[in-house]
C-alpha cells in the first residue's frame, strides 16, 4: 500500500454515483471486487420501519436531548424524519440515502445520535453545547424500500402537482429503464432526487427550464427535495445560516491513485465552479456567500480523522472524488452556493454491487469522518487547517496501479 501523510490539523475520536463498477481483482486489504452478476443481500441494513423504531427509542432514552420530528412526506406517503441534538450556534446538517441503494450513512447517523443523545462524556457535552446537529436519515424512504437510486414518482404525478408543466416532457434525470443499476424502472419510474435542487431556494418550476441537464439547476419537483430545502430554509431563518452540510453517498469500486488499493471512501468539497472565478461567473450572485476554503477544511477534518486510525489499514484508503464539477442541481452544489461548508462522502459500493459486505468497516469509516467534522467544528480546530492541503489528498483511479 502506498503510504499517505496525515495532514496537519484535526484529529478525531456521502452525488453522482457510478452506474457501473470495474470488474478487476485486487490484492488490497479491502478485498476483491465483487461479481456484477450476483444479487447481494441488504438485510443487514436498517430498513425504514426499523429506522423509525430506533429513532423513537433514541429520542425516548435521550432525556430530552434528541428531538424527533416529521418534516415531510415522500411521494408514496412515508414520513421523512428529522432528528436534532445540541443547542449550539454552529449548525451541522447531515442527510443520508438521497439514493436508496446507498445505505451506510443511515447506520452511522443512528449511531451518532445514540451517542450524543445518551452520553455524559466531556466530548458529548461539548458537542451539544457548541453545535446544533440536524440529521435527515433515509431522506428518500421510497427509494430505500425499493433498494434503488431513484424515488418512486411518475412524470404524470409531477404534471398534476405543477400544471404549468402540462406541455413539456420529463426531466433529464427521470428513470424509466428496465435495467438501471440492476433495477427495473419501466413499470415504476422515478427521479434522481439529487439532481432536483436549485440554489434559488424559492424557485418555482417554469416550463422553459425543462428538461434541463446536469450543469443546470434542478426544479424542486420531488417532495423529497422540497423537504430538504424546507429544512434548510428553516435553519437559515433560525440561525442565519447552515454552517455545514454533509451528504453521504456511495460510488463504484475504485482505486487509490498509483496503487492497487480499493478506495474505502472518497471526499469532495467541489461541486460548482467558484463564483469568484471566471469559470463560475454564472453563479456571481452567490460570490459573497460561497466559501470553498471552508469546505476544503471540513473535508480535511474528515480525512485526517480517518488517517489517524493507523497506517496500512483500509481506513487510509481515502481519496478525492472527481473535481472541477458543475452540478448546481445537487444538494451540495445548491447549499454550497448559499454559504454552507459542504462535504461529500462517497462510500465504496452500492447495494447492487456490494450489498452488505464490508458493512461494519464502511459504517465505521463514515462515522469516523463525521466525528472528524463534528469535533473540528465544535472546538474550532477545523479553522486552523490549511485549505491548500486538500489538494494533497490522493486522487481516485478507475484502474489499479495508475
C-alpha positions as CSV (number, residue, x, y, z in Angstrom):
1,X,0.0,0.0,0.0
2,X,1.2,3.4,-0.8
3,X,1.8,5.4,2.4
4,X,-0.2,8.5,3.0
5,X,0.7,11.6,5.0
6,X,-1.5,12.8,7.8
7,X,-2.3,16.4,7.0
8,X,-1.8,18.9,9.9
9,X,-4.9,19.7,11.9
10,X,-7.9,18.0,13.4
11,X,-7.6,14.5,14.9
12,X,-10.8,12.8,15.7
13,X,-12.2,10.4,18.2
14,X,-21.8,10.6,1.3
15,X,-23.6,12.8,-5.8
16,X,-23.1,11.3,-9.0
17,X,-22.7,7.6,-8.1
18,X,-21.2,5.4,-10.8
19,X,-23.6,3.3,-12.8
20,X,-21.1,0.6,-13.5
21,X,-18.1,-0.7,-11.4
22,X,-14.9,-2.2,-12.8
23,X,-14.6,-6.0,-12.6
24,X,-10.9,-6.2,-11.7
25,X,-9.3,-8.2,-8.9
26,X,-7.3,-6.5,-6.2
27,X,-4.8,-7.5,-3.5
28,X,-6.0,-4.7,-1.3
29,X,-6.8,-5.4,2.3
30,X,-10.3,-4.1,1.4
31,X,-10.8,-7.3,-0.5
32,X,-11.5,-8.3,-4.1
33,X,-14.1,-6.6,-6.3
34,X,-17.5,-8.4,-6.4
35,X,-19.4,-10.3,-9.0
36,X,-21.6,-8.0,-11.0
37,X,-24.0,-10.8,-11.8
38,X,-24.6,-11.7,-8.2
39,X,-27.6,-10.5,-6.2
40,X,-26.4,-9.1,-2.9
41,X,-28.3,-9.1,0.4
42,X,-29.0,-5.9,2.2
43,X,-30.9,-7.4,5.1
44,X,-28.2,-6.4,7.5
45,X,-29.0,-2.7,6.9
46,X,-31.7,-0.9,8.9
47,X,-34.9,-0.7,6.8
48,X,-37.4,2.1,7.1
49,X,-39.7,0.7,9.8
50,X,-36.6,-0.3,11.9
51,X,-35.2,3.1,11.5
52,X,-38.4,4.8,12.7
53,X,-38.4,2.5,15.8
54,X,-34.8,3.2,16.6
55,X,-35.2,6.9,16.2
56,X,-38.1,6.9,18.6
57,X,-36.1,4.8,21.0
58,X,-33.1,7.2,20.8
59,X,-35.4,10.1,21.5
60,X,-37.1,8.4,24.4
61,X,-33.8,7.4,26.0
62,X,-32.2,10.8,25.5
63,X,-33.7,12.7,28.5
64,X,-34.9,15.4,26.1
65,X,-31.6,15.8,24.3
66,X,-32.8,14.4,21.0
67,X,-35.9,15.9,19.3
68,X,-37.6,13.9,16.6
69,X,-40.0,15.5,14.1
70,X,-41.7,14.6,10.9
71,X,-40.7,17.3,8.4
72,X,-42.2,16.0,5.2
73,X,-43.6,13.0,3.3
74,X,-42.2,11.0,0.4
75,X,-44.1,10.7,-2.8
76,X,-45.6,7.4,-1.6
77,X,-46.6,8.9,1.8
78,X,-43.8,7.8,4.1
79,X,-42.8,10.2,6.8
80,X,-39.4,11.9,6.4
81,X,-37.8,12.3,9.8
82,X,-35.6,15.0,11.3
83,X,-33.5,14.3,14.4
84,X,-32.0,17.2,16.2
85,X,-29.5,17.2,19.1
86,X,-27.5,20.0,20.7
87,X,-28.1,23.7,21.4
88,X,-25.0,25.4,19.9
89,X,-24.8,28.2,17.5
90,X,-22.9,26.2,14.9
91,X,-25.3,24.2,12.7
92,X,-24.4,20.9,11.0
93,X,-27.0,19.3,8.7
94,X,-26.4,15.7,7.6
95,X,-28.5,13.7,5.2
96,X,-28.3,10.0,4.1
97,X,-29.9,7.8,1.4
98,X,-30.9,10.5,-1.0
99,X,-30.2,7.5,-3.2
100,X,-31.9,4.5,-1.6
101,X,-29.2,1.9,-2.5
102,X,-26.5,3.9,-0.6
103,X,-27.1,2.8,3.0
104,X,-24.2,3.1,5.3
105,X,-24.9,6.8,6.1
106,X,-28.1,6.0,7.9
107,X,-26.3,3.4,10.1
108,X,-23.7,6.0,11.0
109,X,-26.2,8.7,11.7
110,X,-28.2,6.5,14.1
111,X,-25.0,5.5,16.0
112,X,-24.0,9.2,16.4
113,X,-27.5,10.2,17.5
114,X,-27.5,7.4,20.1
115,X,-24.1,8.6,21.4
116,X,-24.9,12.3,21.5
117,X,-28.3,11.7,23.0
118,X,-27.2,9.3,25.8
119,X,-23.6,10.0,26.7
120,X,-22.5,12.2,29.6
121,X,-18.9,12.2,28.4
122,X,-17.0,15.5,28.2
123,X,-16.8,15.2,24.4
124,X,-20.6,14.6,24.0
125,X,-21.4,17.5,26.4
126,X,-19.1,19.9,24.5
127,X,-20.6,18.9,21.1
128,X,-24.1,19.5,22.5
129,X,-23.1,22.9,23.9
130,X,-21.3,24.2,20.7
131,X,-23.3,22.5,17.9
132,X,-26.8,22.0,16.7
133,X,-26.7,18.8,14.8
134,X,-29.7,18.2,12.5
135,X,-29.9,14.8,10.7
136,X,-32.2,13.6,7.9
137,X,-31.6,9.9,7.8
138,X,-33.0,7.9,4.9
139,X,-34.5,11.1,3.4
140,X,-35.6,9.2,0.3
141,X,-37.5,6.4,2.0
142,X,-39.4,5.1,-1.1
143,X,-36.1,4.5,-2.9
144,X,-34.7,2.9,0.2
145,X,-37.5,0.5,0.5
146,X,-37.2,-0.4,-3.2
147,X,-33.4,-0.6,-2.7
148,X,-32.7,1.6,-5.7
149,X,-31.3,5.0,-6.7
150,X,-34.4,6.9,-7.8
151,X,-37.5,7.8,-5.9
152,X,-41.0,6.4,-6.7
153,X,-42.8,9.0,-8.8
154,X,-44.1,9.4,-12.4
155,X,-43.9,12.4,-14.7
156,X,-47.7,12.4,-14.7
157,X,-47.7,13.0,-11.0
158,X,-45.3,15.9,-11.4
159,X,-47.5,17.4,-14.0
160,X,-50.5,17.0,-11.7
161,X,-48.6,18.9,-9.0
162,X,-47.4,21.6,-11.4
163,X,-50.0,22.3,-14.1
164,X,-47.6,24.8,-15.8
165,X,-45.6,21.7,-16.9
166,X,-48.5,20.1,-18.8
167,X,-47.0,20.6,-22.2
168,X,-43.4,19.7,-21.5
169,X,-41.6,16.4,-21.4
170,X,-39.9,14.7,-18.5
171,X,-36.7,15.9,-17.0
172,X,-33.3,14.5,-18.0
173,X,-32.9,12.7,-14.6
174,X,-36.2,10.7,-15.0
175,X,-35.6,6.9,-14.9
176,X,-37.7,4.6,-17.0
177,X,-35.2,2.0,-18.0
178,X,-35.8,-1.7,-17.4
179,X,-32.2,-2.1,-16.2
180,X,-30.8,0.8,-14.3
181,X,-28.2,-0.4,-11.7
182,X,-29.9,-3.8,-11.9
183,X,-33.3,-2.3,-11.0
184,X,-36.4,-2.2,-13.3
185,X,-37.9,1.3,-13.6
186,X,-40.1,0.6,-16.6
187,X,-43.3,0.0,-14.6
188,X,-42.3,2.1,-11.6
189,X,-40.4,5.2,-12.8
190,X,-38.7,7.7,-10.6
191,X,-36.3,10.6,-10.4
192,X,-32.7,11.1,-9.2
193,X,-33.6,13.4,-6.3
194,X,-30.1,14.6,-6.1
195,X,-30.5,16.5,-9.3
196,X,-33.7,18.2,-8.2
197,X,-32.1,21.1,-6.1
198,X,-31.7,24.7,-7.1
199,X,-29.6,27.4,-5.4
200,X,-32.6,29.7,-5.6
201,X,-34.3,28.3,-2.6
202,X,-37.6,30.0,-3.6
203,X,-37.6,28.7,-7.2
204,X,-40.9,27.7,-8.7
205,X,-40.8,25.4,-11.7
206,X,-41.0,27.0,-15.1
207,X,-41.8,25.1,-18.3
208,X,-38.9,26.8,-20.1
209,X,-36.4,25.2,-17.7
210,X,-37.3,21.7,-18.7
211,X,-35.9,19.1,-19.5
212,X,-32.6,20.6,-18.2
213,X,-29.2,18.9,-17.9
214,X,-26.6,18.1,-15.3
215,X,-24.9,21.5,-15.5
216,X,-28.2,23.4,-14.8
217,X,-30.1,23.7,-11.6
218,X,-33.0,21.5,-10.7
219,X,-36.6,22.4,-10.0
220,X,-37.8,21.1,-6.6
221,X,-40.4,18.9,-8.2
222,X,-40.0,16.0,-5.9
223,X,-41.4,16.1,-2.4
224,X,-38.1,14.7,-1.0
225,X,-36.0,17.6,-2.3
226,X,-38.7,20.0,-1.2
227,X,-38.5,18.6,2.3
228,X,-34.7,19.0,2.5
229,X,-34.9,22.6,1.1
230,X,-37.6,23.5,3.6
231,X,-35.5,22.2,6.5
232,X,-32.5,24.1,5.2
233,X,-34.5,27.3,4.9
234,X,-36.0,26.9,8.4
235,X,-32.5,26.5,9.8
236,X,-31.4,29.6,7.9
237,X,-34.3,31.5,9.4
238,X,-33.4,30.3,12.9
239,X,-29.7,30.6,12.9
240,X,-28.8,32.9,10.0
241,X,-27.0,30.2,8.1
242,X,-26.3,26.5,7.9
243,X,-22.6,26.3,8.7
244,X,-22.0,22.7,7.4
245,X,-23.9,20.4,5.1
246,X,-22.8,16.7,4.7
247,X,-24.3,14.4,2.1
248,X,-23.5,10.7,2.4
249,X,-23.4,8.7,-0.9
250,X,-21.9,5.5,-2.3
251,X,-19.9,5.1,-5.6
252,X,-18.5,2.3,-7.7
253,X,-15.4,0.3,-6.6
254,X,-12.3,2.2,-7.5
255,X,-8.6,2.5,-6.5
256,X,-6.3,4.9,-4.7
257,X,-4.3,6.5,-7.5
258,X,-1.0,4.8,-8.1
259,X,-1.9,1.7,-6.1
260,X,-4.0,-1.5,-6.3
261,X,-5.8,-0.5,-3.0
262,X,-9.5,-0.2,-3.2
263,X,-10.9,3.1,-2.1
264,X,-12.9,2.9,1.1
265,X,-14.4,6.3,0.7
266,X,-13.9,9.4,-1.4
267,X,-14.4,13.0,-0.3
268,X,-15.1,16.3,-2.0
269,X,-15.7,20.0,-1.5
270,X,-16.0,20.7,-5.2
271,X,-19.5,20.8,-6.8
272,X,-19.7,24.0,-8.8
273,X,-17.2,26.5,-10.1
274,X,-16.2,29.2,-7.6
275,X,-18.4,32.2,-8.3
276,X,-15.4,34.4,-7.6
277,X,-13.6,33.0,-10.7
278,X,-14.2,33.4,-14.4
279,X,-15.3,29.8,-14.7
280,X,-18.0,30.4,-12.1
281,X,-19.3,33.7,-13.4
282,X,-22.8,32.4,-13.9
283,X,-23.1,32.0,-10.2
284,X,-21.8,35.5,-9.5
285,X,-24.8,36.4,-7.3
286,X,-23.5,33.9,-4.8
287,X,-19.9,35.2,-4.7
288,X,-20.3,36.7,-1.2
289,X,-21.7,33.6,0.4
290,X,-19.7,30.8,-1.3
291,X,-16.7,29.6,0.9
292,X,-14.7,27.0,-0.9
293,X,-11.8,27.2,1.6
294,X,-14.0,26.3,4.5
295,X,-15.4,23.3,2.6
296,X,-11.8,22.2,2.0
297,X,-11.1,22.5,5.7
298,X,-14.1,20.4,6.6
299,X,-13.0,17.7,4.1
300,X,-9.5,17.7,5.6
301,X,-11.0,17.3,9.1
302,X,-12.7,14.1,7.9
303,X,-9.6,12.9,6.0
304,X,-7.3,13.4,9.0
305,X,-9.7,11.6,11.3
306,X,-9.6,8.5,9.1
307,X,-5.8,8.7,8.6
308,X,-5.4,8.8,12.4
309,X,-6.7,5.3,12.7
310,X,-3.3,4.0,11.7
311,X,-1.1,3.1,8.7
312,X,-1.7,0.3,6.3
313,X,-5.4,-0.1,7.0
314,X,-8.4,0.3,4.7
315,X,-9.3,3.5,6.6
316,X,-6.2,5.1,5.0
317,X,-7.7,4.4,1.5
318,X,-9.4,7.8,1.3
319,X,-9.3,9.8,-1.9
320,X,-10.7,12.9,-3.6
321,X,-13.8,12.4,-5.7
322,X,-13.9,13.8,-9.2
323,X,-13.0,17.5,-9.1
324,X,-13.9,20.6,-11.3
325,X,-17.6,19.7,-11.4
326,X,-20.6,21.8,-12.3
327,X,-23.6,20.3,-10.6
328,X,-25.9,23.0,-9.3
329,X,-28.8,20.6,-9.2
330,X,-27.2,18.6,-6.4
331,X,-28.0,19.5,-2.8
332,X,-24.3,20.0,-2.2
333,X,-24.0,22.4,-5.1
334,X,-27.1,24.4,-4.2
335,X,-26.3,24.7,-0.5
336,X,-22.7,25.4,-1.1
337,X,-23.7,28.4,-3.1
338,X,-25.9,29.5,-0.2
339,X,-22.9,29.7,2.1
340,X,-22.7,26.2,3.7
341,X,-19.4,24.4,4.0
342,X,-20.0,21.2,2.0
343,X,-18.7,17.7,2.3
344,X,-19.5,14.7,0.0
345,X,-18.9,11.2,1.3
346,X,-18.7,8.6,-1.5
347,X,-18.5,5.2,0.2
348,X,-17.3,2.1,-1.7
349,X,-20.0,0.1,-3.5
350,X,-23.8,0.4,-3.8
351,X,-26.2,-2.3,-2.7
352,X,-26.4,-3.8,-6.2
353,X,-22.6,-4.2,-6.4
354,X,-21.6,-4.9,-2.8
355,X,-24.7,-5.5,-0.7
356,X,-24.0,-5.6,3.0
357,X,-20.4,-6.9,2.5
358,X,-17.9,-4.8,4.4
359,X,-20.8,-3.1,6.2
360,X,-19.1,-2.8,9.6
361,X,-15.9,-1.4,8.1
362,X,-17.7,1.1,5.8
363,X,-20.0,2.3,8.6
364,X,-17.0,2.9,10.8
365,X,-15.3,4.9,8.1
366,X,-18.4,7.1,7.7
367,X,-18.7,7.6,11.5
368,X,-15.1,8.4,11.8
369,X,-15.2,11.0,9.1
370,X,-18.3,12.6,10.6
371,X,-16.8,12.8,14.0
372,X,-13.8,14.4,12.5
373,X,-16.0,17.2,11.1
374,X,-18.2,17.5,14.2
375,X,-15.3,17.7,16.6
376,X,-13.4,20.1,14.4
377,X,-16.4,22.4,14.2
378,X,-17.1,22.0,17.9
379,X,-13.6,23.1,19.1
380,X,-12.8,25.4,16.2
381,X,-9.8,23.4,15.1
382,X,-11.2,22.9,11.6
383,X,-10.5,26.6,11.0
384,X,-6.7,26.1,11.7
385,X,-6.4,23.6,8.8
386,X,-4.6,24.8,5.6
387,X,-7.1,24.6,2.7
388,X,-4.2,24.0,0.3
389,X,-3.6,20.6,1.9
390,X,-6.9,19.5,0.4
391,X,-5.1,19.1,-2.9
392,X,-2.7,16.6,-1.3
393,X,-5.4,14.1,-0.7
394,X,-4.8,11.2,-3.1
395,X,-6.9,11.1,-6.3
396,X,-9.2,8.3,-7.4
397,X,-8.2,5.9,-10.2
398,X,-10.5,3.6,-12.2
399,X,-7.8,1.0,-12.7
400,X,-5.2,-0.3,-10.3
401,X,-1.7,1.0,-10.3
402,X,-2.5,4.1,-12.4
